[in-house]
Amino acid sequence: MQNFSVALAPSRLDQVINPWTWNINLGGSNDTTLERRVLDEVGSYGRQIGQLGDALGVLIGLVPDEMRKSLPKTQQDALTKAEKQLKLIGLIKEARALERELGDKTASDSVN
C-alpha cells in the first residue's frame, strides 16, 4: 500500500505580530492612550513590576526579625511569599543570563 500525503498549508508561514500596537484594555482601563504612553515612556508591565519587586525586596530587608515575628501570621506569610517569589525571579534571571552567555537557545528565543 502506498503512503498518501497532502500539503494543506505552505511549508513556511511568516507573520509579524507586534502586541505593543494592540489596544490595551486590561481591567477595563478608561484611558488606553495614557497606558500606551506609560508603556512607551516608562517600560513594559514586566519591567514596572520588576522594579516594584526590587523596591519591595529592599523594604522587606529593612524589617528587623523581632518586628517580623511580632506581625500577625498572615502578614508574616505575605512577606515570606514575596521573598520567595523575588528569589525565584532572581534565579530565573540568573539562569537566563547564563544561557545567553553560553549561547544556548531556549524555547522562548524562537518567540522573540
C-alpha positions as CSV (number, residue, x, y, z in Angstrom):
1,M,0.0,0.0,0.0
2,Q,1.4,3.4,-0.9
3,N,1.7,6.3,1.5
4,F,-0.6,9.2,0.7
5,S,0.1,12.8,1.8
6,V,-1.4,16.1,1.0
7,A,0.1,19.5,1.7
8,L,-2.8,21.6,3.0
9,A,-0.6,24.6,4.1
10,P,2.5,26.3,2.8
11,S,5.8,24.8,4.2
12,R,6.6,28.2,5.8
13,L,4.3,30.8,7.3
14,D,5.5,34.2,8.4
15,Q,3.5,36.9,10.1
16,V,4.8,39.8,12.1
17,I,2.9,40.1,15.4
18,N,3.6,43.2,17.5
19,P,1.5,43.1,20.6
20,W,2.6,46.5,21.7
21,T,0.4,48.0,18.9
22,W,-2.7,46.3,20.1
23,N,-5.3,48.3,22.1
24,I,-4.6,47.9,25.8
25,N,-7.7,47.2,27.8
26,L,-6.6,45.2,30.8
27,G,-9.0,45.6,33.7
28,G,-11.3,47.9,31.8
29,S,-8.9,50.9,31.5
30,N,-10.7,54.2,30.9
31,D,-7.6,55.8,29.2
32,T,-5.8,53.5,26.8
33,T,-3.8,56.4,25.5
34,L,-2.3,57.0,28.9
35,E,-1.5,53.3,29.3
36,R,0.2,53.4,25.8
37,R,2.3,56.4,26.9
38,V,3.3,54.8,30.2
39,L,4.4,51.6,28.3
40,D,6.3,53.6,25.7
41,E,8.0,56.0,28.2
42,V,8.3,54.1,31.4
43,G,8.5,50.5,30.4
44,S,6.6,47.3,29.9
45,Y,4.4,45.9,32.6
46,G,7.1,43.3,33.3
47,R,9.7,46.0,33.8
48,Q,7.5,48.1,36.0
49,I,6.6,45.1,38.2
50,G,10.2,44.0,38.3
51,Q,11.3,47.4,39.6
52,L,8.5,47.4,42.2
53,G,9.6,43.9,43.2
54,D,13.2,45.1,43.6
55,A,12.0,48.0,45.8
56,L,9.8,45.6,47.8
57,G,12.8,43.4,48.4
58,V,14.7,46.4,49.8
59,L,11.8,47.3,52.2
60,I,11.3,43.7,53.3
61,G,15.0,43.5,54.1
62,L,14.7,46.5,56.4
63,V,12.1,44.8,58.6
64,P,14.0,43.6,61.7
65,D,13.4,39.9,62.7
66,E,11.9,40.9,66.0
67,M,9.4,43.1,64.3
68,R,8.6,40.5,61.7
69,K,8.0,37.9,64.4
70,S,5.5,40.2,66.1
71,L,3.4,40.6,63.0
72,P,0.2,38.5,62.6
73,K,0.8,35.2,60.8
74,T,-0.9,36.3,57.6
75,Q,1.4,39.3,57.3
76,Q,4.5,37.1,58.1
77,D,3.3,34.7,55.4
78,A,2.8,37.5,52.9
79,L,6.4,38.7,53.4
80,T,7.8,35.2,53.2
81,K,5.8,34.5,49.9
82,A,7.0,37.8,48.4
83,E,10.6,37.0,49.3
84,K,10.3,33.5,47.8
85,Q,8.8,34.9,44.6
86,L,11.6,37.5,44.3
87,K,14.2,34.8,44.9
88,L,12.7,32.6,42.2
89,I,12.6,35.5,39.8
90,G,16.3,36.2,40.6
91,L,17.2,32.6,39.9
92,I,15.3,32.6,36.6
93,K,17.0,35.8,35.5
94,E,20.4,34.3,36.5
95,A,19.7,31.2,34.5
96,R,18.7,33.2,31.5
97,A,21.9,35.3,31.7
98,L,23.9,32.1,31.8
99,E,22.0,30.7,28.8
100,R,22.7,33.9,26.8
101,E,26.4,33.9,27.9
102,L,26.8,30.3,26.8
103,G,24.9,30.9,23.6
104,D,22.2,28.3,24.4
105,K,18.9,28.5,22.7
106,T,15.7,28.2,24.7
107,A,12.1,27.8,23.6
108,S,11.5,31.5,24.4
109,D,14.2,32.5,21.8
110,S,12.1,31.2,19.0
111,V,9.2,33.5,20.0
112,N,11.3,36.7,20.2
